[in-house]
Amino acid sequence: MPLYNTLKVQRAKLGINQGELGKLAGVSRQTISSIERGEYNPSITLVLKLAEIFDTSVEEMFRYEEDENE
């Protein structure tokens, strides 16, 4: 399931790196990196936490698009 995100853009706006965001969200830098690359779909709890950190809506950060081949 392709879950696209604007995490890298949001992070750049705040001027923080993956490690700093990981600390704020309570996850590892590797988790943030995996989410940004689309290799890991975060839990709803983590999605809500990230939206709170960036003071934005979940919809602004994440979007789901169905794969036409499935």
Steps between C-alpha positions, in 0.01 A plus 500: 500500500662823390485753781656825385621764744645849523708421806830606344350833387342562840827416672690743279253778586579448869871470430543169682669179397364145514661431836349809659156415363538145625570627851198731489277216378648233726637283218840436344662695219476181294121493545470858375724417204291193414177700515644771276609239243158335508641173631309509829140593572486662843235421758209738536643607835829600336318673214302709750816581695680614185206720398508654847875564481459679167176672604324374190229253406555135429357560152767763432775254591378165370295380206410154380472407135382161386726308270320451168672162454342348810 
